[in-house]
Structure formats: structure tokens, C-alpha cells
Amino acid sequence: MEIKKIAVIGAGAMGHGIAQLAAMSGLDTVMRDINKEFVEAGMKNIRWSIGKLIGRGKISPLDGEKALKRLSPIVSLKDAVEGADFIIEAIPEKLALKQQVFKEIDESAPSQAILATNTSALPITEIAAATKRPDKVIGMHFFNPPVLMRLVEVVMGQNTNTETRDATLSLSKKFGKEPVLCNKDVPGFIANRITISGTNLVAWMVHKGEYTIEEIDAAAMYKAGMPMGTFALLDFTGLDIAYHVMKFMEEREPFFEVSPLIKAKMESGEIGVKAGKGFYNYPEKGKFVMPQISEDKSERFDPMTQTYVMTNVAAELIRNNVATAEDIDKTLKLGFNMPIGVLELADTLGIDIMVSKLHEIAAKYGEFYKPSPLLTQMVDSNKLGTKTGEGFYSYKK
Ligand SMILES: NC(=O)c1ccc[n+]([C@@H]2O[C@H](COP(=O)([O-])OP(=O)(O)OC[C@H]3O[C@@H](n4cnc5c(N)ncnc54)[C@H](O)[C@@H]3O)[C@@H](O)[C@H]2O)c1
């Protein structure tokens, strides 16, 4: 299908960035929010961003001007979706609100239009159920800021058809993005599901008194060379965002349980930098200062612990045909700026090591960490990674 007109619903942090991408890709774009001030604020952000791109020589002033001309701010939802071929929703992360808005969009949009949601964690299938076209509803999960981050997770709902999938993959490419396909509507999709699982385990370890927050963060920085530890990163991005995904996993996964440490922090409102306090203290609300942790704290904790868990979750995604190894590694590299994909790392460390570490973790922390049957099969067939020439990838010459 040919896509000529895009409607973006929501002009907030994500919506304005997505609308900017659409307009810069040469498509007629309307951006809708609930009142004039919010759409204007979105337009102001777009003008600022285009100005920056011109200033850095990324686009020409003429192209910037053309992109702005293709963009129309709008308040009426009905007018916004009229004649649209592809609609991208980026309104707050509340299922009932998204369902209501999808119902309204469905009633006014052309019958062939595709309806995409930028949800970070809500089930695509349940959003689609509010419409009479669940086959044309899909997840299109951009990363923040959409103009700069190259990754888009394209997420299939239970009823999404292949035409919708292909059109969304090709639109993502037209936007200059690198799409990955999440073939099933699993909680957390690919990116959050994998990373959150590792984070939750270390939060359990702190809860049980095995390690301190500083020991875990120090090991990540001084042993694994990460710019920031897990807990400092949670503070930086906001614990509420991670908690939201964790809660969904807890509700929908039989063996996943959010660490009491995370729950207690959420309940106390100490959700990180934006609250002035999280796992660490900050000088004032919104002011991030890197927590100072001494190197000697890094001795006890193995910073690969999260890698074992992330590999396990990734292996289950592959075994259940949710995603390919290549897309999983691409997701982690582009979505989280990881220098190496988790499965590339697993191949280097050895799949047999992964399996034995996971047995140890599962014995203490439960069923969720039990080695995936895919990993045990790999060990049985001597696919141990680089050392045997085959693992998630082939290293045979
Ligand atoms: N911020 C992120 O880092 C990030 C990353 C990926 C995905 N997401 C997802 O993107 C979505 C939007 O997040 P955000 O950070 O841009 O939120 P935001 O609060 O910055 O923006 C949401 C906007 O939607 C508007 N809105 C509310 N109801 C509306 C309606 N009925 N029609 C049109 N607009 C309406 C609000 O006025 C607001 O301007 C959420 O589902 C979120 O989970 C966010």
C-alpha cells in the first residue's frame, strides 16, 4: 500500500518527534493533541529540533523548511485522521484511554488505514480489540528521542495481518529507522522484556541482602566498563517507567515477580532523579549527579549476572518464534547503546557457562531463571559458542 498521509495522535515527548520524522521523510503529516496549547508546544519543539539539525549540517535549511510546510497542527481528532493512510498514536500509557482513542480513530479513519501504537508495554491485542479492524492494528515502538534513536520495535498483535506488518516495517525504514520484528504480543516486547528481567534479578539480590546497590553498580562500572550502574540508570530514567513494564510482566507471566525493593521504592515516591531521591540522593529534583562509588566495592559481584538472565529470556524469545537472534542483538545495541549484543556476548562466554550459572540462579530465585530448553539443547549438541564454532551464530570458516 502507498502511504501518503500520516496522522500522529499526541504531541508530547514522543508524538512531536514521530511527527517530525514523518514530515522529514516527505510525507504529509498532521499532529493532534487535546488542545491548541499542547499542539503548539509540540510544534515549537519540532521547530527547535529542525533548527538544531540544520545547525549541525544534518539537513539543509531548504529541507527543514519543506518538512515544516508538510506539518499541520490540529485539535479535532476527526479532522486529523480524515484521509490518513497511517495513524500513529503516542498518548499517555493508559490502556483504557488508548482503547477509547482507538475506538474514536477507528470510527473516523479511512477503512484501509493502519493504526499503530507507540505503547512501551501495553498489549497490542487489547488495544486492537477496541476497533473493528484488529488486523490493521500494530505496535510501532519508537525510542526516545525518536529523531535520534535508530531502533523501532514493530510488534504484532494476535490478529495483525502480514500486510500491516510489511507496511509498518517499510514505513519505519522510510523514516530512516532500523526496525526489528516482535512476532508475538509478549509483555515487554523484545527490548524491555530482556533488560527488565536482568534488572529485576539484581534488585532481588539486594532485597535478600546478598549484595548492596553500590556493589552491583560498582561492578558494572569498574569491571564491565559500563558508563553507569543498573541502579543509577534506574534513577536516571525514572523507576516509574521500569516499574510499569515489570508490573505488566508480573501480571502476565507465571513466574515473574517484581522485587520488593522496587515495589517499596515506588510506594515511597523515591523514583529517581525527577523526585530528587531514588536509590541514590540528588541535590535537587531533576538534577542528576553521577553517584560516587569507590572501585573497591566492585570486588564481590559478577557483572555478567544480568547477561545470564538476559540470554535466557532472549533464548525463550527465539524458541517461541517471537524474535530472531539478529533482531535481539540489534535491539540491544540500537535501543540501549550496548557495544555488543547479549547473544554475541553469550557465544563468547560459552553457552555451557550460561546454563550452569542459570541453574545456580534458579535454585535461589525460582523458576523464571531456569535455563531455557533452547540453551540446554545447544549444550547437548555442542553449540557452545565461539569455542566450538557454533552458538547463536556460526563462526565456522
Ligand atoms: N517517553 C519515552 O521515553 C517513551 C519511549 C517509548 C514509548 N513511549 C510511549 O509513548 C507514549 C507517549 O509517551 P510520551 O512520553 O510522549 O507522553 P507525554 O505525556 O509526553 O505525551 C502524551 C501527549 O498525549 C496527549 N494526549 C492525551 N490524550 C490525548 C488524546 N485523546 N488525543 C491526542 N493527544 C492526547 C497529552 O496531552 C500529551 O501531550 C506512551 O504510550 C509511552 O509509553 C514513551
The ligand as a Gaussian input file, in Angstrom:
#p B3LYP/6-31G(d) Opt

LIG

0 1
 N        8.892000       8.966000      26.797000
 C        9.513000       7.850000      26.473000
 O       10.689000       7.649000      26.765000
 C        8.792000       6.798000      25.676000
 C        9.538000       5.894000      24.892000
 C        8.851000       4.947000      24.106000
 C        7.464000       4.907000      24.140000
 N        6.773000       5.782000      24.935000
 C        5.303000       5.693000      24.911000
 O        4.799000       6.739000      24.101000
 C        3.514000       7.142000      24.575000
 C        3.537000       8.626000      24.831000
 O        4.519000       8.924000      25.779000
 P        5.130000      10.390000      25.943000
 O        6.355000      10.246000      26.763000
 O        5.209000      11.073000      24.623000
 O        3.986000      11.081000      26.842000
 P        3.697000      12.640000      27.030000
 O        2.937000      12.750000      28.288000
 O        4.928000      13.445000      26.835000
 O        2.706000      12.993000      25.810000
 C        1.424000      12.497000      25.680000
 C        0.591000      13.533000      24.965000
 O       -0.656000      12.954000      24.603000
 C       -1.645000      13.953000      24.768000
 N       -2.971000      13.344000      24.798000
 C       -3.662000      12.837000      25.836000
 N       -4.854000      12.360000      25.399000
 C       -4.904000      12.581000      24.067000
 C       -5.855000      12.326000      23.049000
 N       -7.011000      11.756000      23.347000
 N       -5.568000      12.680000      21.788000
 C       -4.394000      13.268000      21.498000
 N       -3.448000      13.550000      22.410000
 C       -3.705000      13.203000      23.677000
 C       -1.235000      14.696000      26.022000
 O       -1.867000      15.971000      26.089000
 C        0.291000      14.777000      25.830000
 O        0.663000      15.947000      25.110000
 C        3.246000       6.290000      25.812000
 O        2.469000       5.182000      25.446000
 C        4.628000       5.869000      26.248000
 O        4.627000       4.659000      26.975000
 C        7.399000       6.732000      25.681000

